[in-house]
Amino acid sequence: MPDATVKGVVEGRRAEELLTLYLKISEDRVVDASFTNTGDRQADPSCSVLTTLLKGKTLAEVSALTVEELAARLESADNPGTVTPAHEALRAALSALRGEPSPFEREGRLICHCFHVREGRIRRYIREHDLRTVDQVRSWTRACTGCRSCRPDVEVILEQERDRI
């Protein structure tokens, strides 16, 4: 979208892949939304639903949109990890609109090589959603859904986050 007011960018499944959400905003309302995806096509359905959902909404309504709501729209309430990239692109765009850096830039070391999930994303979702098990982390982040060689690292992160409380 060449006339976008703001864009939000997050890493895709590989370091060189990007998911970009474009928003055109007028008078505190999203008048248009689109996305580009240079890699992981698994994010396309959630981005399509998101862009349709955003059009006509106020910035307050857009800011209040949760991963759970987006997952329910995609009939994936039991697997919110399918929509987290789209939701993160939205959060990155809203940060850019406020003049803030993206909260998702290089979130630490790469834990899950299959789905390109960084340590910061895992820790953030553990904290934000009170995750307690590897299965819950898998559901929210997609880590441990491929070859599962990252499971020991995810278990350590879960233990560290439990100890933090």
N, C-alpha and C positions, 0 to 999 in steps of 0.2 A: 504494500500500500504506500505509494509515493507521498501522499499527503497526511500520513499518520502524525498525530500529536505526540505520541510516545510509543516506545517499543520495549518489550521485556524479553531478555534472552537468557536461556539456560542451556547447559551442556546436554547433549544427547547421549545415546548409548555408548558412543565412542568420543574421545576427546575432540576430534575434528568435526563432530556433528553438532549442529545447533538447532534448537527449537526457538523460534522468534514469534512473539505475539505482538501484533500492531493494533493500536487503538486510536481512533479518531474521536476527539472529545470536543463538544461544543456546549457551552452553558451548563457545565457540571453534569453532562450526560454523554454516554457513549453513543455516538451516531453510526459508527461502523467499526468492525473488528475483523481481522483476518490473521492468518498465520502462515509461516513457511517452516518447513522441516527438511533439513539436509541429511537426515539419517533415519533413525528408528521410526518406522511407520506405525508402530504400536501406539504412538501418541496421537496419531491423526484422528481417530474417532472422538477422543476426549477434547481435542482442540476444536473440532467441528462443532461439537455440542456447546463448548464454551463460547465460541464466537457467536453462535446463534443466540445463546442465552444472554450475552452481554448487551446486545443491541437494544437501545432505548432505555437502559437502566441508568440510574444516577450513580455518581461515583461512590456515594455512601452504600448503595445497594451492592455495587460491584465489590467494594472492600469487604463487605460482610459475607460474601459467597465462600462457603467452606468446601473442603475436599469431599466431605460426606454428601453434601447437596449435589455436587457435580457427579459423584459416583452413582448416586441414586438416579440421576437423569439418564445415565448410561446403563442402568440396570446392573451395576457392579458394586452395590453397597457392601458386599462381603469381600471385595477386592479393591480397596481404594488406591492401591499402587498403580492401577491402570490410568488414573487421572492425575496423579501427583505431578508429572512433568507439565501438564497444561496449567494446573493451579499455580505451580511455581513460576511459570512464565507470566501469569497474571500478577502475582505478587512482585515480580521483578519490574513489570511495567508500572505498577502503582508506586514502587520505590523511585523509579526514574521520574515519574510525574512530580513527586515531592522533592526532586533534586538530590535524592539519596543514592548511594551505590547499591547495586543488586545484592541482596542477602545471600545469593547462591554462587558467588564467584569463587571458584576453586576451594571448595569446602574441605580442605585437608587431603589426606592421603586416600588413594583409591583402595577401597575394600573389596568390592564386587567387580571383577573384571568383565564378567558376562554382561551385566547391565549398567556398568559404569556408575556405580553408587559410591560416593565418597563418605568418609567417616563423619563429616559434619552433618550430612543429610540424615544419617542413621541416628546420631545423637539428638538432632533437632526433633525428629519424629518420636523418638523415645520420650523426650521431655514434653512435647506438645500433646501427645496422645496417651501418655502414661503406659507405654508398651512394656510388657514384662517377659515376653517369650520370643524366641527366634521366629516362630510362626507369625506372630503379630508384626515383627519387623519385616518379614517377607511380604506380608500382605500390604503394608504401607509403603515400602520402599522398592520392592522387587529384588532386593539383595537376597541371596540364597535361593533363587528360583532357577538358576542355570545349573552350572556344574556343582555348586554347593561347596566349593573349596574354601569359600570365605566364612563358612559357618563358625570355625574357631574364633576368628576375629570378631564376628558379630556377638558371640557369647561373651567375649572379654569386654566389649563395649557395653553390653547389657549389664554385666556385673559391675563395671565401673560406674555406670549411671545409677544403679541401685545403691551403691556405696556412697554416692554423692548426696543422697537424700537424707 
